[in-house]
Amino acid sequence: MKELEKQLLNKGFRNETLQRMFNAKQELLKLERAMQQQGEEKKRQSQTNRKEFTNTATPIDPALQQYLNSIEILNRQTLPLRANYNRKVQEYFKGNDNL
């Protein structure tokens, strides 16, 4: 590699230099393939999940579920605003429509 660098700097880019670069690339690919075959590759490998999931959670009591649903409905309802605040909200949204 160092010799190739020196040749590039001193003699410039030639067909001989190109051939040496190609040969060096081939040698590096051979070394990489050999490392992979030996199992020394440091890249991550995927593993499939072989475990079965069993849900151990108990179902929610129907009364509790109904209570939670009623709270959710309350959270979704809009709160009534005083007339002056309602007007200001409408003006705000109308003003943003022009942007």
N, C-alpha and C positions, 0 to 999 in steps of 0.2 A: 504494500500500500504506500509506504513512504517513497519507494523507488518510483512508483507510478506518479505520485505527486511531483517529485523532482523532475521527471521526464516531461510532465505537462508544463511546468514552469520554465524549464530550460529550452525545450524543443518545440513547444506549442502542441496544438491538437493535430494528430496524424492518424492514419489508418492503423498503424502499429499500436498507438496509444489506445485507440478504440478497442482493438482486439484484446489488449491486456486488461482493459476495464471489463470487458465481457467475460473473460476467463476468471477474473477475481469475483465477479458477481456469481458465476456458476459455482465456484468453490464455496462461497458463503451460503448459497442455497443448499449445497450438499451437506455442509456442516449443520445447518438448521434442521434439515430433514433427519440427520443422524441423531441430533439431540431429542427430537420429538419421538423417535423410535425407542430411545433409551429411557424415556419417561422423565427427562430432566427439564422439560418445558415448563416455564413458570406461568403460562397463561391459565386462566381459570377454566374449568370444565364444568358443564352443567350436570346436575344429578336430578333425576325425577323423584317426585315424592312418592314413597311407597307406603306411607302410613295412612291408615284409615281414620277419619275423624268421626268421633262419636259425641253427639251433643248430650251433655249431662245437665243442661239447664232445665229447670222445671217450668212448666207453662204458667203464665200469669193468671191469677185468679180473675174470673169474669167481672166481679164487682170492681176490682182495681183497674182493670182495662177500661171499663165504662167511665170511671172517674178520670182517668188520664185522657180519654177522648173528649170529655166535657171540658177539661182545662184547655185542651188544644183548640177547641172551638172558640172558647173565650179569648184566647190569645190572638186568634185570627180576626175577630170582630174589630171594626174601627171604632174608636172612641168619639163620642159627639164633641164637637168644638163649639166654642162660642162664636157668634156671628162674625165678630170682627177678626178673629183668628182664622176662621174659615175663608173669609174674603182675602186675607193676606196670603194664605196658602194658594188660593186660586190665582192670585196675581203673580206669585212666584213661579208657578208652573207655566203660566201664559208667557211670562218674561223669558223663560228658558226655551220656549218653543221657537223663538226667533233666532236662536244661536245656530 
